[in-house]
């Protein structure tokens, strides 16, 4: 037998039925639920007279539609009904729910790892595309549709065709000013939004191993933006240290047994991948997107590209459409692009490490006059920790609005919506047309670049402020 990759090892363990010509039937270890994709699924169960198969392996929270100002009512009636439905459904079907205002509430992809629910070797699903975040712990984690949500609730299984495997290796160290967000933007800029289609990507190499767990989550979070089914990083001592002491992580003798198993999940030396990509870490830079997908990115010291420089008519036309929507001209220096708003948060960059990175840039400085800036923790626990460290005061003293936990301005589904034509430097994961509001223009950036941009009033790195 030839060696197996991390993805192959984790995929094979939960297969409960396999037959030629059919998808594998996988047992699901953790099902995460939120208010947007679950109402129809629960109604399907109700109409069929079915129960939730494993409520103990299901966790629900409210995140997409909730206001991030405590005490503010939900203005949108559809959103309010979704929140109410989640509360009623969880009570009826016996599912743990962390509702708005609960100390354990937060963005679903922040609270899963934070609670120690997400662990190496698991199959984790959620009705949200950025479920790939949990792959940072060595799990196979992927988003599912509403009909799949119902199927998992009823059976605790999911049918899926076995994906191909892909390795993305960052050779050597990245420069000191390159964050996890820059690493994944750099990867997507090189392989494109379809570069990982049909594959589970395993991120490898020195630059990846050097990341904290929170940084690894940022990288895996955006795997879907490269078209991948999921993203993974092999568990190691960094993973084990992160999980230690978390409420749902194994402890004592169970922890030792778990670690022995988790260490065996690493890719075998003789394993073969269906595709391999290698990137020189020294060539990475802080990145900023200029267009309307995450692959349309350049280094912050670069310029808006000329559409004619792209290969092929399709890529050229895509670049032209992006520049029209973004109201940008080819050749413009990225640092000359002024912004109206800065958003710090999301399941990509709403963790304590992200808030600390931004606060270190903001300390003793003020947001540019007339610019709106939001700091939105990814969970209530992150908010509490940031406040215990005094980070909330750093943000408010600098002129940021300090908010409660939620998806916020990452997507236009709640109160924090950008206006038509508003240009936003955002630490979120998508810069699609209308993602942050109809007609809004989004530049994806790291937390440090977001903070520097808020001070400068235009796209900037911390080095530009010195």
C-alpha positions in Angstrom: 0.0 0.0 0.0 1.2 3.5 -0.8 1.1 6.2 1.8 -2.0 8.2 2.5 -2.5 12.0 2.9 -4.1 13.7 5.9 -7.3 14.1 3.9 -7.4 10.5 2.9 -6.9 9.3 6.4 -9.6 11.5 7.9 -12.0 10.8 5.1 -11.7 7.0 5.3 -12.4 6.7 9.1 -16.1 7.9 9.1 -17.2 6.0 5.9 -20.1 3.8 6.9 -21.1 2.7 3.4 -19.0 2.6 0.2 -20.0 1.2 -3.2 -18.6 1.7 -6.7 -20.4 4.4 -8.6 -22.0 5.9 -5.5 -21.0 8.7 -3.1 -19.5 7.6 0.2 -21.8 7.8 3.2 -20.0 9.6 6.0 -20.8 9.7 9.7 -20.9 13.4 10.9 -19.1 14.1 14.1 -20.3 17.7 14.6 -23.2 19.5 13.0 -23.2 23.3 13.4 -26.5 25.1 12.8 -27.4 28.8 12.4 -30.6 30.7 11.6 -30.3 31.2 7.9 -30.2 27.7 6.4 -32.0 25.7 9.2 -35.7 26.8 9.2 -36.7 24.8 6.1 -34.7 21.8 7.3 -36.5 21.7 10.7 -39.8 22.1 8.9 -38.9 19.1 6.7 -38.3 17.0 9.8 -41.6 18.2 11.3 -43.6 17.4 8.2 -42.0 13.9 8.0 -42.5 13.2 11.7 -38.7 12.7 12.2 -36.6 13.6 15.2 -33.0 14.9 15.3 -30.8 11.7 15.3 -28.0 13.1 17.5 -28.9 16.4 19.2 -25.8 15.9 21.4 -23.6 16.2 18.2 -25.5 19.4 17.1 -24.9 22.9 18.2 -26.8 26.0 17.1 -26.1 29.7 17.4 -27.4 33.0 16.0 -24.9 34.9 14.0 -25.7 36.1 10.4 -28.8 38.2 11.1 -28.3 39.6 14.5 -27.6 43.3 15.3 -24.2 43.9 16.8 -25.4 46.7 19.0 -26.8 45.1 22.2 -30.4 46.0 22.8 -31.1 47.0 19.2 -34.2 45.1 17.9 -33.9 43.2 14.7 -35.3 45.6 12.1 -35.7 43.2 9.2 -38.8 41.1 9.7 -37.5 38.1 7.7 -34.4 38.1 9.8 -36.4 38.3 13.0 -38.6 35.4 11.9 -35.4 33.3 11.2 -34.1 34.0 14.7 -37.4 33.2 16.3 -37.7 30.0 14.2 -34.2 28.9 15.4 -35.2 29.4 19.0 -38.4 27.5 18.6 -36.8 24.7 16.6 -34.0 24.1 19.0 -36.4 24.0 21.9 -38.7 21.5 20.1 -35.9 19.2 18.9 -33.6 19.4 22.0 -30.6 21.1 20.4 -28.1 23.3 22.3 -28.6 26.9 21.3 -26.4 29.9 22.1 -28.8 32.8 21.3 -28.2 36.5 20.9 -26.7 37.9 24.1 -25.6 34.6 25.5 -22.0 34.5 26.8 -21.2 31.6 24.5 -22.9 33.1 21.4 -20.8 34.0 18.4 -20.1 33.3 14.7 -20.5 29.6 14.4 -16.9 29.1 13.0 -15.4 31.0 15.9 -17.2 29.2 18.7 -16.7 25.7 17.4 -12.9 25.7 17.9 -13.1 28.1 20.9 -15.3 25.6 22.8 -13.1 22.6 21.8 -15.9 21.0 19.9 -13.9 21.1 16.7 -11.1 18.4 16.9 -8.7 16.6 14.7 -10.0 13.7 12.6 -13.6 14.8 12.7 -16.1 15.3 9.9 -17.8 18.7 10.6 -20.6 20.2 8.5 -22.7 23.4 8.6 -25.0 25.2 6.2 -22.4 27.8 5.5 -19.6 27.7 3.0 -16.8 28.8 5.4 -17.1 25.7 7.5 -13.7 24.9 6.0 -12.4 27.0 8.9 -12.4 24.0 11.2 -10.0 22.1 8.9 -7.2 24.1 10.6 -7.4 21.5 13.4 -7.0 18.6 11.1 -10.7 18.0 10.5 -12.6 17.6 7.2 -15.1 20.4 7.4 -17.4 21.6 4.6 -20.5 23.6 3.9 -23.8 21.9 3.0 -27.1 23.0 1.5 -30.5 23.2 3.2 -31.6 19.7 2.0 -28.3 18.3 3.4 -28.9 20.1 6.7 -32.2 18.2 7.0 -30.5 14.9 6.0 -27.8 15.4 8.7 -30.3 16.3 11.4 -32.4 13.2 10.6 -29.5 10.6 10.1 -26.2 12.1 11.3 -24.8 11.1 7.9 -23.9 12.9 4.7 -23.4 11.4 1.2 -20.4 12.8 -0.6 -18.1 11.8 -3.5 -14.5 11.4 -2.4 -12.6 14.6 -3.4 -9.2 14.8 -5.0 -6.3 15.8 -2.9 -4.1 18.9 -3.3 -1.0 20.1 -1.4 -0.1 23.8 -1.2 3.3 24.1 0.3 4.8 27.4 1.4 8.6 26.9 1.3 10.6 28.9 3.8 9.5 31.7 6.1 7.3 34.6 5.1 8.4 38.2 5.8 7.6 39.5 9.3 4.8 41.8 8.0 2.9 39.0 6.2 -0.1 37.7 8.2 -2.2 34.6 7.7 -4.7 36.6 5.7 -1.9 37.7 3.4 -0.8 34.1 3.0 -4.2 32.9 1.8 -4.7 35.9 -0.4 -1.3 35.3 -1.9 -2.2 31.6 -2.5 -5.6 32.5 -4.2 -4.0 35.2 -6.3 -1.6 32.5 -7.7 -4.0 29.6 -8.2 -7.2 31.5 -8.9 -10.7 31.1 -7.6 -11.0 27.7 -9.4 -7.5 26.4 -8.5 -8.8 24.0 -5.8 -12.0 22.9 -7.5 -12.8 19.3 -6.6 -10.0 19.0 -4.1 -9.3 19.1 -0.4 -6.3 21.4 0.0 -3.7 20.5 2.6 -1.6 23.5 3.6 2.0 22.6 4.4 5.5 24.1 4.9 7.4 26.2 7.3 5.2 29.4 6.9 2.1 27.4 7.7 3.6 25.5 10.6 4.7 28.8 12.1 1.2 30.1 12.2 -0.8 30.2 15.4 -4.1 28.1 15.5 -6.0 31.3 14.9 -3.9 32.1 11.8 -4.4 28.6 10.5 -8.1 29.1 10.8 -7.9 32.2 8.7 -6.0 30.3 6.0 -8.5 27.3 6.0 -11.5 29.7 6.2 -10.8 31.0 2.7 -10.1 27.6 1.0 -13.6 27.8 -0.5 -12.6 31.1 -2.2 -10.1 29.0 -4.2 -12.9 26.6 -5.2 -11.8 23.8 -2.8 -14.2 21.4 -1.1 -12.3 22.0 2.1 -8.9 23.0 3.6 -6.8 21.2 6.2 -3.7 21.5 8.2 -2.2 18.5 9.9 -2.5 18.6 13.7 0.7 19.1 15.7 1.8 20.4 19.1 0.3 23.9 18.3 -3.1 22.2 17.8 -2.8 20.1 20.9 -1.8 23.1 23.0 -4.7 25.2 21.6 -7.3 22.5 22.6 -6.0 21.9 26.1 -8.5 23.0 28.7 -11.3 23.9 26.4 -14.7 22.9 27.6 -15.5 20.0 25.1 -11.9 18.9 24.4 -10.7 15.6 25.9 -8.8 15.8 29.2 -6.7 13.5 31.4 -6.1 10.0 30.0 -8.6 10.7 27.2 -6.5 13.6 26.0 -3.4 11.4 25.9 -5.2 8.7 23.9 -6.6 11.4 21.6 -3.2 12.9 20.9 -1.7 9.5 20.1 -4.4 9.1 17.5 -4.2 12.7 16.2 -0.4 12.4 15.6 -1.1 9.5 13.3 -3.2 11.7 11.0 -0.2 13.4 9.4 0.4 12.8 5.7 2.7 9.8 5.1 6.1 10.6 3.5 5.3 8.5 0.4 1.7 9.9 -0.1 0.8 11.2 -3.5 -1.4 14.2 -4.2 -3.5 14.8 -7.3 -2.1 18.3 -7.5 0.8 20.1 -5.8 1.6 23.8 -5.7 4.8 25.3 -4.1 5.2 28.9 -3.2 8.3 30.7 -2.0 7.3 32.2 1.3 9.9 35.0 0.9 7.9 36.3 -2.1 4.7 36.9 -0.1 3.7 40.4 0.8 0.7 42.1 2.5 -2.1 41.9 -0.1 -5.1 43.9 -1.0 -7.8 43.0 -3.5 -8.6 45.4 -6.3 -11.5 43.5 -8.0 -14.6 41.5 -7.3 -13.2 38.1 -6.3 -10.4 37.2 -3.9 -8.0 36.2 -6.6 -8.0 39.8 -7.9 -5.4 40.9 -5.5 -2.0 42.5 -5.6 0.7 43.5 -3.0 -0.2 46.7 -1.2 2.8 48.4 -2.9 1.4 47.4 -6.3 -0.9 49.0 -8.8 -4.3 48.2 -10.2 -3.5 45.9 -13.2 -4.3 46.6 -16.8 -7.0 44.2 -18.0 -5.1 43.7 -21.3 -2.3 42.2 -19.3 -4.4 39.1 -18.4 -4.2 35.9 -20.4 -7.3 35.3 -22.6 -10.4 37.2 -23.4 -12.4 35.8 -20.5 -9.9 36.9 -17.9 -9.6 40.3 -19.6 -13.3 40.9 -19.6 -13.6 39.8 -16.0 -11.0 42.4 -15.0 -12.7 45.1 -17.0 -16.1 44.4 -15.3 -14.4 44.4 -11.9 -12.7 47.8 -12.5 -16.0 49.2 -13.7 -17.8 48.0 -10.6 -15.0 49.0 -8.3 -14.7 52.4 -10.0 -11.0 52.1 -10.4 -8.5 52.8 -13.2 -5.7 50.6 -14.3 -2.3 51.8 -13.1 -3.6 53.4 -9.9 -1.3 52.8 -6.9 -3.2 50.7 -4.3 -2.0 53.2 -1.6 -3.8 56.0 -3.5 -7.2 54.4 -3.1 -9.2 56.2 -0.4 -11.8 54.3 1.6 -15.1 55.3 3.3 -15.2 52.6 5.9 -13.1 49.9 7.6 -14.6 46.6 8.9 -12.6 44.5 11.3 -14.3 41.2 12.1 -15.9 38.1 10.5 -15.2 34.3 10.8 -12.0 35.1 8.9 -10.5 37.7 11.2 -12.7 38.2 14.2 -10.6 36.3 16.8 -8.6 37.7 19.7 -5.3 37.5 17.8 -6.9 39.7 15.0 -8.1 42.3 17.4 -4.7 42.4 19.1 -3.0 42.9 15.8 -5.2 45.8 14.8 -5.1 47.3 18.3 -1.2 47.3 18.2 -1.4 49.6 15.1 -4.2 51.8 16.5 -2.8 52.5 19.9 -2.2 56.2 20.4 -3.6 57.1 16.9 -7.0 58.3 15.6 -9.2 57.2 12.7 -9.1 59.6 9.8 -11.9 62.2 10.1 -15.1 61.2 8.3 -14.2 57.6 8.0 -16.5 55.0 9.7 -14.7 52.1 11.4 -16.3 49.0 13.0 -14.6 46.4 15.3 -16.8 43.4 15.7 -15.5 40.4 17.8 -16.2 37.0 16.4 -17.8 35.8 19.7 -19.0 37.0 23.0 -16.1 35.2 24.6 -13.7 37.0 22.3 -15.4 40.3 23.2 -15.0 39.6 26.9 -11.4 38.7 26.5 -10.6 41.8 24.5 -12.3 44.0 27.1 -10.4 42.3 29.9 -7.2 43.2 28.0 -8.4 46.8 27.4 -8.5 46.4 23.7 -12.0 47.9 23.5 -10.7 51.1 24.9 -7.9 51.2 22.3 -10.5 50.8 19.6 -12.9 53.4 21.0 -10.1 55.9 21.8 -9.0 55.6 18.2 -12.5 56.2 16.9 -13.7 52.7 16.1 -17.2 51.6 17.0 -16.9 48.7 19.4 -19.6 46.2 18.7 -21.1 42.9 20.0 -20.5 39.5 18.3 -21.9 38.6 14.9 -21.3 38.3 11.2 -21.9 42.1 10.9 -20.6 43.8 7.7 -19.2 40.7 6.3 -22.4 40.2 4.4 -25.4 42.4 3.7 -27.9 40.4 5.8 -28.1 42.5 8.9 -28.0 46.2 10.1 -24.3 46.7 9.3 -24.7 47.2 5.5 -22.5 49.4 3.4 -24.3 52.0 1.2 -24.2 51.9 -2.6 -20.8 53.2 -3.8 -19.3 53.0 -0.3 -15.7 51.7 -0.4 -14.8 49.4 2.5 -11.5 47.9 3.6 -12.7 44.6 5.1 -11.0 41.8 6.9 -13.8 39.4 5.7 -13.5 36.7 3.1 -15.5 37.8 0.0 -15.4 40.9 -2.1 -18.2 39.9 -4.6 -20.4 42.5 -6.1 -23.0 43.6 -3.5 -21.5 41.3 -0.8 -21.5 44.0 1.9 -24.6 45.8 0.5 -26.0 46.6 -3.0 -23.4 48.6 -4.9 -20.8 48.4 -2.0 -17.1 48.1 -3.0 -15.0 45.8 -0.9 -11.2 45.5 -0.6 -10.1 42.5 1.4 -7.2 43.2 3.8 -5.5 41.8 6.9 -6.3 43.2 10.4 -3.1 45.2 10.5 -3.7 46.7 7.1 -7.3 47.5 8.1 -6.1 49.4 11.1 -3.5 51.3 9.2 -6.0 52.1 6.5 -8.4 53.5 9.1 -5.7 55.9 10.3 -4.5 56.9 6.9 -7.8 57.1 5.2 -6.5 55.2 2.2 -5.2 51.6 1.7 -2.0 51.5 3.8 0.3 49.2 5.8 1.5 49.8 9.4 4.9 50.7 7.9 3.3 53.6 6.1 2.3 55.2 9.5 5.9 55.5 10.8 
